[in-house]
Amino acid sequence: MDSLVKSGVHEWFRYADDTFILLERTTKIEDVLNILNNFHPSISFTHEVEKDGCFSFLDVCDTRSIQNNKFQTAIYREGTYTGLLLKWDSFVPIEYKKASIIIMVQRALAVCSTYTLLTTEFDKNRRNCSTRYPLSFINIRIGIGLSNFLKSSTTSRTAAIGCEKKRMYVEIPYVCATTYLLKKKLPRIPGKIRSDLDIRFFARPPPSVQTFF
């Protein structure tokens, strides 16, 4: 909008109701707010400015680096973040516990812009998760996630035309060791009958006790 450009708005990026704005140094934030809030009586914008070169946007901590004139990004956590995880002895498939670590690793790989920030985030994950899970279990998940990330960034994955299989997910009940034994044997059956399908079996734990009350 011409009025915003004239007021000193240099960049404008919006996601839902959150907006990332770069302003000229001489621009007064109050002038920009007045323009925005005067469009309609029901519109009321609020704002947050950077503090010591840092600010949060969409759960990402953005740091303005003066040395290389770029933004560095890391994970941002609200003050109410508790880091609560599934207990190690919970009666759920091991994949659930793996996923709770994997999602943290994938988030760090997607957000952290430097290896220094990535290392710092992995250390935070270790400290947070080590209260629930063995440290070796956490390190394996981090190692696998980092290896897959480096592999995908150096090799291009192109599927051959006509060779893609339709993926299908099948749920099986979770009953500890018996479930894992069943998961190993089940894929052999569709592999012989329907070679055009990529069937993935996943275990779901039984309903919790509280559902019966």
PyMOL commands that set and color helices and strands:
alter all, ss='L'
color gray80, all
select helices_A, chain A and resi 2-7+29-37+94-111+115-129+135-154+177-185+188-193+209-212
alter helices_A, ss='H'
color red, helices_A
select strands_A, chain A and resi 9-15+18-23+54-57+60-65+70-75+166-173+197-204
alter strands_A, ss='S'
color yellow, strands_A
deselect
rebuild
show_as cartoon
